[in-house]
Amino acid sequence: MARVRARTHDIDKAAGVLRNGGLVALPTETVYGLGANAEDPAAVSRIFQVKGRPASHPLIVHISSAEHLDDWVQDVPATARLLAEHFWPGPLTLVLRRGRRVPLEATGGLETVAVRVPDHPVALALLSAFGGGVTAPSANRFGSVSPTTADDVRAELGDAVDFVLDGGACQVGVESTIVDATGEIPTILRPGGVTHEDLEAVLGCPLAVPETSHIRVPGQHPSHYAPRAQVVLVEPEKVVAEAKVAQELGHRVGVFLPAAYADAEVEAHAVVAVPGSMGAYARGLYGFLRELDRQGCDLIIASLPAEEGLGLAIANRLRRAAGPRTIV
């Protein structure tokens, strides 16, 4: 799938919007981000207002190169530099001690900051033209399904965004892996586009993936990445039967049909055939959820993939999509 390369005029316009304190929706390899000048507290605060995001939830600062890491953080352990060397540009976010350039508005008041270098030509061109860091959480309302196309952003945020930079469909489709790199032994705080296995292979040691963390990072709320429809998770072999029961009870049921049951007859309002490839599943996940919403489903029956490789990130997103809907 080819990426769209934004015109130079669009890049320059977006950079100007950022310099003037505006918000730009920008493509990355993971999802579209809602970007602001990372050094402008007022612009950063506007991100929270537009998203309806609690001010205590930290943002990720996007930079153009690992060479600029020390401009934004301090006390970088050797393990963090090793991870940056191997995975940047790419879907890996490192949590490190905040440098003086980063305002507390961007970190939710924490003395740590999440930083990454996105692997997308349009995002990198914008960062280069802008010449600074860009805070960019996903470009959607807080807690809802992340956008993976420019049209997703326009449909959800509309005129609340000053400029939408179209870079085509996102290639990874789920957010970056977040790693606490403040100590010598890193910890995975959110699974994502860089797999647990790949991280361990580079570091040569096992990494913990705790369910909770004392460090606040994006994507930890119990309900997140959620469509309007209620999501119910069941074992793969029970998806078809649960869908039938729900349909008989009057629900407009959407089904994530596992690849192993692709030939099964399903009684449902709408069916998504889950790809057998975890890469394809991750790339399509948020689009599938949005499509079932568009088709008017009020209930989605799904199951978790095997929690290895990208399956770990997909399972994480589905669990949070199925979480309690009380937003705080």
C-alpha positions, -999 to +999 in steps of 0.1 A: +000+000+000+016+032-011+018+062+012+006+096+000+033+122+000+018+156+009+027+185-013+054+209-002+028+236+000+008+216+025+038+208+046+048+245+048+012+255+056+010+229+084+043+241+098+030+277+098-001+266+116+020+250+143+042+281+147+011+302+151-003+281+180-027+261+159-035+224+157-026+201+128-038+166+122-008+147+109-003+111+096+021+087+113+027+050+106+005+041+136-026+065+137-033+101+128-022+125+156-035+158+167-004+180+168+006+212+185+039+230+191+053+210+221+069+242+236+036+262+235+016+256+266-015+273+252-014+252+221-008+220+240-038+229+263-060+233+233-053+196+224-069+186+256-099+209+250-106+196+215-102+160+225-121+163+258-090+146+273-082+149+310-053+173+316-036+146+337-031+123+307+003+129+292+010+134+255+038+120+233+063+145+219+073+136+183+107+146+171+124+144+137+154+123+146+171+103+175+199+129+172+175+154+188+166+132+218+189+150+242+172+183+233+140+171+250+150+147+278+178+142+303+197+113+319+192+089+290+203+053+299+223+032+275+193+009+270+172+038+258+198+048+233+200+012+221+163+010+216+162+043+198+190+032+175+172+000+165+135+012+163+135+049+153+120+060+131+092+036+141+063+028+164+082+029+197+078+056+224+104+060+251+095+075+285+124+094+299+131+123+323+116+155+311+140+181+297+135+219+302+120+224+267+090+203+276+062+221+295+044+203+322+011+208+303+025+182+278+034+157+305+002+158+326+023+174+354+049+146+354+086+149+354+088+122+327+080+127+290+071+102+263+091+108+230+092+091+196+103+095+160+075+086+137+081+064+106+061+084+080+075+106+053+048+133+057+052+134+095+090+136+092+088+163+065+065+183+088+088+179+118+118+190+097+100+220+082+086+230+116+120+226+133+108+216+167+089+190+187+052+182+182+029+168+208+004+146+191-021+122+207-045+104+184-067+128+165-101+118+179-123+124+209-109+110+241-117+073+246-131+067+211-117+048+181-083+062+168-083+075+133-062+058+106-072+080+076-076+118+071-113+113+065-116+097+100-102+128+115-124+152+095-155+131+104-148+132+141-131+165+148-143+187+119-134+224+122-118+219+156-086+211+137-070+240+119-054+219+092-055+182+082-024+169+066-034+139+044-007+112+043-029+083+032-039+053+053-017+044+083+005+014+077+007-001+113-028+008+124-024+006+162-005+030+184+032+029+193+046+006+220+054+027+251+084+017+271+095+031+304+132+037+298+140+057+329+159+029+345+184+003+333+157-024+329+129-011+306+092-020+311+065-021+285+037+002+296+016-001+264+020-028+238+019-015+202+036-015+168+070-028+180+065-063+194+074-075+229+096-102+212+115-077+190+123-056+221+136-085+240+157-097+211+175-063+209+179-060+247+188-096+253+166-098+284+130-104+293+107-074+297+077-071+320+043-060+306+024-049+338-013-043+336-009-011+356+019+014+361+028+041+385+038+062+354+008+077+336+010+072+298-015+073+270-040+045+265-042+033+301-078+043+307-101+012+313-123+024+284-103+034+254-103+029+216-141+023+219-167+025+192-203+037+199-214+000+199-208-020+230-180-045+226-184-080+241-154-104+242-159-142+241-139-172+233-133-177+195-154-208+194-184-190+210-185-160+187-211-174+163-234-187+190-232-155+210-240-134+180-271-155+173-284-151+208-278-114+208-295-110+174-325-129+187-327-106+217-331-076+193-296-063+190-281-051+158-251-073+160-217-068+145-193-097+145-155-100+143-154-135+128-121-152+136-102-165+106-105-201+119-143-199+115-144-181+082-167-206+067-193-205+095-228-192+089-234-162+111-267-146+121-258-109+125-265-075+111-229-071+099-198-093+098-161-085+096-138-113+085-108-110+108-075-114+088-053-143+095-023-120+095-018-100+127-002-072+106-033-070+085-056-072+115-038-044+133-038-023+102-076-028+098-087-029+135-099+006+139-114+008+105-134-024+113-148-008+145-157+024+127-174+005+099-196-015+123-206+018+139-215+032+105-236+002+098-257+009+129-245-020+151-253-015+188-233-046+199-201-061+186-191-097+194-153-103+192-126-126+205-090-120+214-062-132+192-032-151+206-012-126+226+021-128+208+036-105+183+012-078+172-016-099+187-006-085+221-014-050+210-046-060+193-058-078+224-050-048+245-071-025+223-100-049+222-100-052+260-101-015+264-127-011+237-149-035+257-141-017+290-166+002+312-177+034+295-174+057+325-150+084+314-132+104+341 
